[in-house]
Every structure is written in C-alpha cells, then in structure tokens.
Amino acid sequence: MADAERGGPVGPPRAGSRSGAALAALWLLAGLLAVRQAAAVLRLPAERRFTDFAAWTCGNGFPHVRGSLYGSLHDSGYGPGGFTGTPVAGLVLKPLAEAAGHGLGVVWTLGTLLLVVAVALVAARALPGGRTSGRMSAAAPVAVTLTVLSLPVRNTFTLGLGPTGVVPVLLVLLGCCLPRTARGPGRTTGLVPGVLVGVAAALQPAVLLFAPLLWLTGRRRAAIATGATFAVCTALAWAALPDDSWTYWVHHTAGAGLGERPDGPANQSLHGLLLRTGLRGPVEILLYGLSAALVVRTGLRRAARYARDGQPLLATAITGCVAVAVSPTAWQHQQLWILLAVAGRVGRRRADRLVWPVLVVLVMTLTSTVLVPPNPVLGPVGRNAPLLTALVAACAVPFLTRSSALWDRPVPTPVAQPQRDRFRRLPLLRFKRALNRPNVLLELMLIRVGYWAYSYVRAQAPDSRALAESHGRQILAIEEFLRLDVEHGVNHFVASVDWLADGMDYYYGTFHFLVPMSLLGYLYWRRPATYRWARTSLALATLVALAGFWLYPLAPPRLMPGLAFIDTANGPQDLSHPDFGALTELANQYAAMPSLHIGWSLWCGVVIAVAVVGPKVWTRWLGMLYPLMTFSVIVGTANHYVLDAVGGAVVVAAGFGIQYVLTGPGRVALAAIPGARKGSEDGVATEREPVRAMG
C-alpha cells in the first residue's frame, strides 16, 4: 500500500494497463479494416458497385422497380451472375435499390458494415463464456476483424447483398444463440426465435434446416414458428410478385437455375461438386440426394448434441455448414456460416488448438490459389476448399464437449526456461521455449501461406529494366575494382560443356527448394527444439532478403545487354520481351540481390555443421560443401554475381542474429524433449536445464 501511495510500481495495475493497451490495439485494427473495406467498395466505379442491383437499374443508374426480378436480367443483358435471391429478398431490395440508385451508396455501405459488425458481436457473445466481460471484450474485436476480412463479407459488400448474405446469419444468431431469445420464459418469448429464423429462411431457403435443429433440442414451438413464418413470408411474396415467385420456385427449382453456372467453382455445394466431376442427369440427382440426406442426418445430430452441451454458436455453425453443403447452389456471399465454425475446440494438446481455427480462417479469407499450389493434384482441393471445410465441420471434426476433461485443461506443452546470454540485456524476449514438435498441419499451412506471401512480395518489387541494368553495371564496376569479376569466364566455361550446363540448370531449379525442405523435415522428426530455432531463423532471413529485392532491383548477368553472358537454361533472349516459360509472369527476374540460393544453402550448411545435425565429420563437411556448390552454380549459369552471394550470406547472418537477439542461443542445451527419437541429442536430459509443462 505504501508503494501505491507513493506512486511506486504495482504489479496488477501494470498488467491491467498492458491488457487494456492490447485490447485497444485490437479494436483499432478492427476499425481500420472495417473502414478500409467500406472505402474499397465506395472507390469502385458505379458500374462495379452493388452489381446485384442491376436487376432494377437502367443504363443511367436509376431504378426501374416495376420490372421483373429475374426477367429483367435478360432484358438488360446481365444473364448469369445477376440477382439470385428469393422473391422475399426482392421485395426488400426493390425499395432499397431506389435509394442506392439515387446516390445513397455511402448509407447502404455503412448499413451493410453495421450488419457485419452486429453479426461479429453476437457471435462473440454466444461463445462459451462469452457473456463474461473479460472474454467478451477480447473476443469481440477479433470477431469483427475476421468477419470483415472473410471472402463472403467482401463479396457481400461488392454485390450489395446485405439482406441475402448477412441478414439471415444475424437473424439465426439472434434466434438460436442469445439466451433471452433462446431460453426465455413464456409462450411469446418462445416464439420469437422461430419468427427470426423463419424470416431468415424466407431470405435464404436452406436456413429452414434450423427448424429440425430447434425441434431436436426441445424447442418445438420455435420450430413450428419457423415453418409458419417462412410460409407466411413466401405467400405474401407470391401474392405481391406471382410471376417472379413462379420463376424462382418452379421454373428455376428454388433458384437452382439462377446466377452463374451451377457447375462453376463459385457454387460450393454438393450439387456443384458432382456437376464439376462430369455427372449429369438421374445419376447425379440420385447421388446428390443420397449424399445430402447423409450430411443432413449426421450434421443435425451433431449440432443438436453440441447445442445441448451449451455450445449454441457451434451448433449454429454446424447447421449452417450443412445448409451450405446440401443447398442446390451456395454462392460465396452465402458461405459466412463456415466462418462461425472457428468456435469449436479441437485437439488434446494445447499446441493443437490453433489448427482448426487457422484452417477455417485461411479458407474463408484467402483464394484457392493462395491456399494450395494450382497444380492438377492439389488444385481441385483449393477450388473446393469451402465445401470441404463445411463438410468436415458438419460431419467429421471431433469438437470437444464442455464436459470433457480437456475442455479447459488440454495436455500442456513442455517448455524450457529462457537461456541467459553473456550479454546482460539479451535475449530481449525472455519467454519460455516450447520443446515438442509443433502441429504438422499448422506448420504446413503457415509454410504455404508464408511462401505465397514471399513470392507475391518478390513479384511486386520494383522491376524497372533501366534501373535494374544500371544497378548491374554498378555491381560489375565494384567487382572489377575488387578483382572479383569472374562471372563471364566461369559462365562461358560452363556453357561450353553440355553435361555440366544441364546439370547446373537442374541443380539451380531443384535443389534450392528440395534441400531446405528436406532438412526442415528431418529436424521436425529428429530434433523438434532445433527445428523451431532453424525454421524461425530461415523465415527472418527471407524477410530481410525481401527488403533487398525492394530496395535494390538488380538485373542478373544473363539479362545484362551487350555483355555476352549466356543463359544456359533459356538460351538467347529478347531482353525487351524475355520468355522464361511459366516463370515469365510469375517471377520478378530483377530480384537478384541478395541471392537466396546462396542464403538458403548457407543456412542449410550452418544448421548441418553448427547445430550438430550430423554427428559425423563427413556430414558436417558435406553441409559446408553445399553452399560452395551452389555458389559455383549461380555464377556458372549467369543467374547471380559474386556480390549477390555476399548479400545472401549477409541476410542469413542477419536472420540468425535477429533470432539470437530476440530469443537467445538457438539450441536448447541438453533439455529433455518429449517426442524426440531415441538417441537424438535433443533427447538427452540433465539437471541443469529442467523441462516444465506450460499449462
């Protein structure tokens, strides 16, 4: 108390101030992302903004609300990709389209933004323990951030489809998740959830699947109210728009024939998947019906189980995923249900708890080509990632129940205490270091996204030919002064020996990725603690290299005009219009400084020789020989200068140095590491470095 009166340091307030600052930062990030999304929509040209209003607008942008919802698509020439909502949604959108057409796009966008924020806040409150102030305050900004970043919401903003994309989700969350509407006393209160879900179903018919969920969880009055409300809304729309109602429900079979082609990748439903496999006719209909029935039965039983367990948000997410899968068409703006599945807890170990939410967030925020490489094997997985995620969430993922002993007490992560350094102020980040293997799926996801980000940033780096060639002349002048300009002679010697040139070209294109990935795999299996250190240092070195690509674009020797360098892989090139096959558009050819071929190979050599991966002398020599071989290859193929190799060595040293400053010595000295194979040095125990479990 004396310290408090004198204004001295007091522990709890300081911790509270740090948590308050973190919470403020989260809300600031959420607000910035929300404003950015709204601004991105408003900056679009008028013809690309609120494109779903095309059903009611003339060429001058003003509405003609007396026309047909669906017939006007063909009259105005829009065809596929136009309005796909129900007649009830049309009744809602028609008057709003007039407001949007008269220049109130800002109001419309902000209204959609408010709906999105409301969905996120209701979902955060529906989390187990979300009604407590601490949990709610932390979950709310995270929920807003993830919702705004999701592809369904971004698509909703562009199309102007708030009523058909976001409103059904909000109504179902209000009806199924909030305690006052879900379990309130009295007959009237018990009907409110059913009315809300029924209105949502009138906007998105697949939401009718929530009626069986309400019935299975003992809320039969609400289930009946859902069906009755849906019937009343649909009947009113039929009375007001008889032709459009016939078109939607009969001619297009509940809207299945509207919008884009149902066999296109935009349709993330079982029906769309079967059509994409080439099935047609009665066989496809039979398989679709059987698979949809199986998904409905399995998914609703699981949803009812988690609802009775006190996880209404997870039950809502599972039912929504069932609706996405079994609906004849599930366009992107209708897939927000999948994002709600992050509420489920999966995994026995604490280290595994992030795998499922990270997977869901990546699927719902990144495009298919970012998730997986667009090759014939993995490409179909990426193109159908939302559907596959919905299916596994609905039918397969073993979410924990609140009665499980692992709900609040997962298997802890073994950790070692921070290692002190000879320098008193190092390391800067003195946190406990995990010793076990990280989850392999989480690592693969992060590696894939990280490599895509690296490739994207490298491709976006400045690529002015004139600037890159001037930097090339600077490098050659410096090397000539230092008498290091050996590239021309080595390149011509290699090009004169066919087998040597072919071998070096193969080495350059293959070993750059094969060797580091193989070494990381070995470390993951045999040296878990060393793997974490090595992986982080490699990532830091690559980040430093990206700065070099941006700050110093450099033409490699093979792209320098008039110097007679020979491109051993691609042959002579028209430097104004070079052709390097698939890499012509994908890679920035002027990102030569620093050389990551040297950087990554030197990292491999250091890890092998210094981190005692190889217990034998010959393996250490082999590790150091690898960067020397890589150096001869990059010079012999005219892909890099000698100074590029120096730059590669600098960025690797920087990566290891940053790692050292932040976390201290890389190797966890003589710690007992669970999961290490017998006989590995990481598995030797000693009293000097106790292993503790991080709860």
TAPE-V297221 format. One record per residue. N is the residue number from 1. RES is the residue in one small letter. PSI is psi as a letter, one per 40 degrees, with the letter a starting at -180 (NA if undefined). OMEGA is omega in radians with two decimals (999 if undefined). NEAR is the number of other C-alpha atoms within 8 Angstrom. Layout:
n res psi omega near
N RES PSI OMEGA NEAR
N RES PSI OMEGA NEAR
//
This chain:
n res psi omega near
1 m d 3.11 4
2 a d 3.09 5
3 d d -3.13 9
4 a d -3.12 9
5 e d -3.14 7
6 r e -3.13 6
7 g e 3.13 6
8 g i -3.11 7
9 p h 3.09 7
10 v h -3.01 8
11 g c -3.02 6
12 p d 3.12 6
13 p d -3.14 7
14 r d 3.09 9
15 a d 3.12 8
16 g d 3.13 8
17 s d 3.10 8
18 r d 3.12 8
19 s d 3.08 8
20 g d 3.11 8
21 a d 3.10 8
22 a d 3.12 8
23 l d 3.10 10
24 a d 3.11 8
25 a d 3.11 8
26 l d 3.12 10
27 w d 3.09 9
28 l d 3.11 8
29 l d 3.13 9
30 a d 3.13 12
31 g d 3.13 8
32 l d 3.13 8
33 l d 3.12 11
34 a d 3.12 11
35 v d 3.13 8
36 r d -3.14 8
37 q d 3.11 10
38 a d 3.14 12
39 a d 3.13 8
40 a d 3.12 8
41 v d -3.08 11
42 l d 3.10 11
43 r e -3.13 6
44 l i 3.02 8
45 p i -3.06 7
46 a d -3.10 5
47 e e 3.13 6
48 r e -3.12 8
49 r h -3.13 12
50 f f -3.02 12
51 t d 3.13 11
52 d e 3.05 10
53 f e -3.11 11
54 a d -3.14 12
55 a e -3.05 13
56 w e -3.08 13
57 t i 3.06 13
58 c a -3.13 10
59 g d -3.14 5
60 n e 3.09 5
61 g e -3.13 7
62 f i -3.00 10
63 p i 2.90 10
64 h g -2.95 8
65 v e -3.14 10
66 r e -3.10 4
67 g i 3.13 8
68 s i 3.11 9
69 l d -3.01 12
70 y d 3.13 10
71 g d -3.11 8
72 s e 3.07 11
73 l d -3.12 14
74 h d 3.13 9
75 d d -3.09 7
76 s e 3.08 8
77 g e -3.11 6
78 y d 3.11 10
79 g b -3.11 8
80 p i 3.14 8
81 g e 3.13 9
82 g a -3.06 14
83 f h -3.12 13
84 t e -3.08 8
85 g i 3.13 11
86 t i 3.04 13
87 p d 3.07 14
88 v d 3.09 12
89 a d 3.09 12
90 g d 3.09 10
91 l d 3.13 9
92 v d -3.02 9
93 l d -3.07 9
94 k d 3.10 10
95 p d 3.13 9
96 l d 3.11 8
97 a d 3.11 12
98 e d 3.11 11
99 a d 3.13 10
100 a d -3.12 10
101 g d -3.13 12
102 h f 2.98 7
103 g e 3.12 7
104 l f 3.14 9
105 g d 3.13 10
106 v d 3.13 8
107 v d 3.14 7
108 w d -3.13 10
109 t d 3.13 13
110 l d 3.08 9
111 g d 3.07 8
112 t d 3.12 11
113 l d 3.11 10
114 l d 3.08 8
115 l d 3.14 12
116 v d 3.12 13
117 v d 3.12 10
118 a d 3.08 9
119 v d -3.11 12
120 a d -3.11 12
121 l d 3.11 11
122 v d 3.11 12
123 a d 3.12 13
124 a d 3.13 12
125 r d -3.11 11
126 a e 3.09 14
127 l i 3.04 12
128 p h -3.06 7
129 g e -3.09 8
130 g e -3.14 12
131 r e 3.04 10
132 t i -3.01 7
133 s d -3.11 7
134 g d -3.14 6
135 r d -3.12 10
136 m d -3.09 13
137 s d 3.14 9
138 a d -3.06 9
139 a d -3.03 10
140 a d -3.13 12
141 p d 3.09 11
142 v d 3.12 10
143 a d 3.11 12
144 v d -3.13 13
145 t d -3.11 12
146 l d -3.12 9
147 t d -3.14 12
148 v d -3.12 12
149 l e -3.03 10
150 s i 3.13 13
151 l d 3.10 11
152 p d -3.13 13
153 v d 3.11 15
154 r d 3.08 11
155 n d 3.11 10
156 t d 3.12 13
157 f d -3.07 14
158 t d -3.09 12
159 l e -3.05 11
160 g f -3.01 14
161 l f 3.13 13
162 g d -3.12 11
163 p d -3.09 11
164 t e -3.11 12
165 g d -3.02 14
166 v d -3.06 17
167 v d 3.11 11
168 p d 3.12 16
169 v d -3.14 12
170 l d -3.13 12
171 l d 3.13 12
172 v d 3.10 14
173 l d 3.11 14
174 l d -3.09 12
175 g d -3.02 14
176 c e -2.96 12
177 c d -3.10 14
178 l h -3.01 12
179 p d -3.07 7
180 r d 3.10 6
181 t d -3.08 14
182 a d -3.04 11
183 r f -3.09 7
184 g i -3.13 9
185 p i 3.02 6
186 g i -3.09 6
187 r d -3.10 6
188 t d -3.14 6
189 t d 3.13 10
190 g d 3.12 16
191 l d -3.06 11
192 v d 3.12 11
193 p d 3.13 16
194 g d 3.11 18
195 v d 3.14 12
196 l d -3.14 13
197 v d 3.11 17
198 g d 3.07 15
199 v d 3.10 14
200 a d 3.12 15
201 a d 3.08 13
202 a d 3.09 13
203 l d -3.11 13
204 q g -2.94 11
205 p d -3.12 9
206 a e 3.12 9
207 v e 3.06 12
208 l d 3.10 12
209 l e 3.10 9
210 f e 3.08 10
211 a d 3.03 14
212 p d 3.11 10
213 l d 3.11 13
214 l d 3.14 12
215 w d -3.10 11
216 l d -3.14 9
217 t e 3.04 9
218 g e -3.12 6
219 r g -3.00 10
220 r d 3.11 9
221 r d 3.10 9
222 a d 3.12 16
223 a d 3.11 15
224 i d 3.12 10
225 a d 3.10 12
226 t d 3.13 17
227 g d -3.12 12
228 a d 3.13 9
229 t d 3.10 12
230 f d -3.13 12
231 a d -3.13 8
232 v d -3.13 8
233 c d -3.14 11
234 t d 3.12 11
235 a d 3.10 8
236 l d 3.10 8
237 a d 3.12 13
238 w d 3.12 13
239 a d -3.11 7
240 a d -3.07 6
241 l g -3.05 9
242 p d -3.12 9
243 d d 3.13 8
244 d d 3.12 12
245 s d 3.08 13
246 w d 3.14 10
247 t d -3.06 10
248 y d -2.97 13
249 w d -3.04 10
250 v d -3.06 9
251 h d -3.12 7
252 h e 3.05 11
253 t g 3.13 9
254 a f 3.05 7
255 g e -3.07 11
256 a d -3.11 9
257 g e -3.11 8
258 l i 3.05 11
259 g a -3.11 10
260 e i 3.13 9
261 r h -3.10 7
262 p e 3.11 12
263 d e 3.11 11
264 g i -3.11 9
265 p e 3.13 8
266 a d -3.13 9
267 n g -3.08 13
268 q g 3.07 16
269 s i 3.09 14
270 l d 3.10 14
271 h d 3.11 14
272 g d 3.13 15
273 l d 3.14 12
274 l d 3.09 12
275 l d 3.14 12
276 r d 3.08 9
277 t e 3.11 6
278 g e 3.14 6
279 l i 3.12 9
280 r i 2.99 8
281 g a -3.06 6
282 p d -3.14 6
283 v d 3.13 8
284 e d -3.14 12
285 i d 3.13 9
286 l d 3.14 8
287 l d 3.11 8
288 y d 3.14 11
289 g d -3.13 8
290 l d -3.12 8
291 s d 3.11 9
292 a d 3.11 11
293 a d 3.12 8
294 l d -3.14 8
295 v d 3.14 14
296 v d -3.11 10
297 r d -3.11 8
298 t d -3.07 10
299 g d -3.12 13
300 l d 3.08 13
301 r d 3.10 8
302 r d 3.14 12
303 a d 3.13 15
304 a d 3.13 12
305 r d -3.11 9
306 y d 3.05 13
307 a d 3.10 13
308 r d 3.13 8
309 d e -3.13 9
310 g f 3.08 8
311 q g -3.08 12
312 p d 3.14 12
313 l d 3.11 15
314 l d 3.10 14
315 a d 3.09 14
316 t d 3.14 14
317 a d -3.13 13
318 i d 3.12 17
319 t d 3.08 15
320 g d 3.09 11
321 c d 3.05 15
322 v d 3.14 15
323 a d 3.10 11
324 v d -3.04 17
325 a d -2.99 15
326 v e 3.10 12
327 s i 3.11 11
328 p d 3.07 9
329 t h 3.10 12
330 a g -3.13 13
331 w i -2.99 9
332 q d -3.10 11
333 h e 3.12 13
334 q e -3.01 12
335 q e -3.12 13
336 l d 3.13 13
337 w d -3.06 12
338 i d -3.12 15
339 l d -3.13 13
340 l e -3.11 12
341 a e 3.06 13
342 v e -3.11 10
343 a e -3.10 9
344 g i 3.07 9
345 r h -3.08 10
346 v h 3.01 11
347 g h 3.10 10
348 r d -3.08 9
349 r i 3.06 10
350 r d -3.13 10
351 a e -3.12 9
352 d e -3.01 11
353 r d -3.10 12
354 l e -3.00 8
355 v d -3.08 10
356 w d 3.13 10
357 p d 3.11 12
358 v d 3.11 9
359 l d -3.12 10
360 v d -3.12 13
361 v d 3.13 12
362 l d -3.13 9
363 v d -3.05 13
364 m e -3.14 12
365 t e -3.07 9
366 l i 3.12 9
367 t i -3.04 7
368 s d -3.11 12
369 t d 3.06 10
370 v d -3.09 10
371 l d -3.10 13
372 v i 3.07 11
373 p h -3.10 8
374 p g 3.11 9
375 n i -3.08 6
376 p d -3.09 6
377 v d -3.06 6
378 l e -3.12 10
379 g d 3.11 13
380 p d 3.10 8
381 v d 3.12 10
382 g d -3.12 12
383 r d 3.14 9
384 n f -3.05 11
385 a d 3.12 10
386 p d 3.13 11
387 l d -3.14 12
388 l d 3.10 9
389 t d 3.10 11
390 a d -3.12 14
391 l d -3.12 13
392 v d 3.08 9
393 a d -3.08 11
394 a d -2.92 16
395 c e -2.91 10
396 a d -2.99 7
397 v h -3.12 8
398 p g 3.12 5
399 f i 3.13 8
400 l i 3.00 11
401 t i -3.11 8
402 r e 3.10 7
403 s e -3.13 6
404 s i 3.10 7
405 a d -3.11 7
406 l e -3.08 9
407 w d 3.12 11
408 d e -3.09 5
409 r g 3.08 8
410 p i 3.09 12
411 v h -3.02 9
412 p i 3.12 11
413 t h 3.07 13
414 p h -3.10 13
415 v i 3.01 13
416 a i 3.13 14
417 q i 3.11 11
418 p h -3.14 10
419 q h 3.11 7
420 r i -3.14 8
421 d i 3.11 9
422 r d 3.07 5
423 f h -2.98 5
424 r d -3.06 6
425 r e -3.13 5
426 l i -0.07 13
427 p i -3.13 12
428 l d 3.13 9
429 l g -3.05 7
430 r g 3.11 8
431 f i 3.11 7
432 k i -3.04 8
433 r h 3.13 8
434 a i -3.06 9
435 l e -3.09 12
436 n i 3.11 13
437 r h 2.98 10
438 p i -3.14 9
439 n h -3.02 9
440 v d 3.13 7
441 l d 3.11 7
442 l d 3.12 12
443 e d -3.13 9
444 l d 3.11 8
445 m d -3.12 10
446 l d 3.11 8
447 i d -3.13 8
448 r d -3.13 11
449 v d 3.11 10
450 g d 3.13 8
451 y d 3.08 8
452 w d 3.13 9
453 a d 3.09 8
454 y d -3.13 11
455 s d -3.12 9
456 y d -3.12 8
457 v d 3.12 9
458 r d -3.14 13
459 a d -3.12 9
460 q e 3.14 8
461 a i -3.14 11
462 p h -3.09 7
463 d f 3.09 12
464 s h -3.10 7
465 r d -3.10 8
466 a d 3.14 6
467 l d -3.13 10
468 a d 3.13 14
469 e d 3.09 11
470 s d 3.07 8
471 h d 3.08 12
472 g d 3.10 13
473 r d 3.07 8
474 q d -3.13 8
475 i d -3.14 10
476 l d 3.12 9
477 a d 3.12 8
478 i d -3.14 8
479 e d 3.10 12
480 e d 3.10 9
481 f d -3.14 7
482 l e -3.11 7
483 r f 3.10 6
484 l e -3.03 8
485 d g -3.10 10
486 v e -3.00 7
487 e d -3.04 12
488 h d -3.12 10
489 g d 3.14 7
490 v d -3.12 10
491 n d -3.14 14
492 h d 3.08 11
493 f d 3.14 9
494 v d -3.11 12
495 a d -3.13 13
496 s e 3.14 7
497 v h -2.99 8
498 d d -3.09 8
499 w d 3.13 6
500 l d 3.12 9
501 a d 3.12 14
502 d d 3.13 10
503 g d 3.13 8
504 m d 3.09 11
505 d d 3.11 12
506 y d 3.11 9
507 y d -3.08 10
508 y d -3.08 11
509 g e -3.01 7
510 t d -2.98 8
511 f d -3.12 9
512 h d 3.12 12
513 f d -3.02 7
514 l d -3.05 8
515 v d 3.11 10
516 p d -3.14 11
517 m d 3.11 8
518 s d 3.13 8
519 l d 3.08 9
520 l d 3.09 11
521 g d 3.10 8
522 y d 3.13 9
523 l d -3.14 12
524 y d -3.06 10
525 w d -3.03 10
526 r d -3.07 9
527 r g -3.05 13
528 p d -3.11 17
529 a d 3.10 14
530 t d 3.11 13
531 y d -3.12 11
532 r d 3.13 8
533 w d -3.08 11
534 a d -3.13 11
535 r d -3.12 9
536 t d 3.13 9
537 s d 3.09 13
538 l d 3.12 13
539 a d 3.13 9
540 l d 3.10 13
541 a d 3.14 15
542 t d 3.08 12
543 l d 3.10 9
544 v d 3.14 11
545 a d 3.12 13
546 l d 3.07 11
547 a d 3.10 8
548 g d 3.11 11
549 f d -3.12 16
550 w d -3.01 10
551 l d -3.03 6
552 y g 3.05 9
553 p h -2.99 18
554 l h 3.06 14
555 a h 3.09 16
556 p i -3.11 14
557 p d -3.08 12
558 r e 3.13 10
559 l e 3.10 8
560 m h -3.08 11
561 p i 3.00 6
562 g e -3.10 4
563 l e 3.01 5
564 a f 2.98 6
565 f i -3.07 12
566 i h 3.04 12
567 d h -3.03 11
568 t d -3.09 11
569 a d -3.00 7
570 n e 3.13 8
571 g a -3.14 7
572 p i -3.06 6
573 q i 2.88 8
574 d h -3.00 7
575 l e 3.06 7
576 s d 3.13 4
577 h g -3.09 6
578 p i 3.12 8
579 d h 3.12 8
580 f f -3.13 7
581 g b -3.10 5
582 a d -3.09 6
583 l e -3.10 7
584 t d -3.11 11
585 e d -3.01 6
586 l d -3.00 7
587 a i 3.03 9
588 n h -3.05 12
589 q e -3.12 9
590 y f 3.06 11
591 a g -3.06 13
592 a e -3.11 14
593 m h 0.00 13
594 p i 3.11 15
595 s h 3.07 12
596 l e 2.99 10
597 h d 3.08 10
598 i d -3.10 13
599 g d -3.11 15
600 w d 3.12 13
601 s d 3.09 15
602 l d 3.04 13
603 w d 3.10 10
604 c d -3.13 14
605 g d 3.13 16
606 v d -3.12 11
607 v d -3.12 11
608 i d -3.01 14
609 a d -3.03 14
610 v d -3.09 8
611 a e 3.04 9
612 v f 2.97 8
613 v d 3.12 9
614 g h -3.11 9
615 p e -3.11 7
616 k i -3.07 6
617 v d -3.07 7
618 w d 3.11 6
619 t d 3.10 11
620 r d 3.09 13
621 w d 3.11 9
622 l d 3.11 9
623 g d 3.13 13
624 m d 3.12 13
625 l d -3.08 9
626 y d 3.10 12
627 p d 3.10 13
628 l d 3.07 8
629 m d 3.13 8
630 t d 3.10 12
631 f d 3.13 10
632 s d -3.13 8
633 v d -3.08 12
634 i d 3.09 13
635 v d -3.10 14
636 g d 3.12 16
637 t e 3.11 16
638 a f 3.10 17
639 n e -3.11 12
640 h i 3.00 12
641 y i 3.07 13
642 v d -3.13 12
643 l d 3.01 8
644 d d 3.11 12
645 a d 3.07 14
646 v d 3.08 9
647 g d 3.09 11
648 g d 3.10 17
649 a d -3.14 11
650 v d -3.10 8
651 v d 3.08 14
652 v d 3.08 15
653 a d 3.10 9
654 a d 3.11 11
655 g d 3.09 15
656 f d -3.13 12
657 g d 3.11 8
658 i d 3.09 10
659 q d -3.12 14
660 y d -3.11 11
661 v d -3.06 10
662 l d -2.97 11
663 t e 3.11 14
664 g a -3.12 14
665 p i -3.01 8
666 g d -3.07 10
667 r h 3.04 8
668 v h -2.95 11
669 a h 2.96 5
670 l f 3.11 11
671 a i 3.06 14
672 a h -3.01 11
673 i h 3.07 14
674 p h 3.10 8
675 g e 3.09 7
676 a i -3.12 13
677 r i -3.10 8
678 k h 3.12 5
679 g e 3.11 6
680 s i -3.06 10
681 e d 3.11 7
682 d e -3.08 14
683 g e 3.14 14
684 v h -3.09 11
685 a i 3.07 8
686 t i -3.13 9
687 e e -3.05 5
688 r d -3.07 4
689 e g -3.08 11
690 p i 3.08 10
691 v h -3.14 11
692 r i 3.11 8
693 a h 3.13 8
694 m h -3.09 7
695 g NA 999 7
//
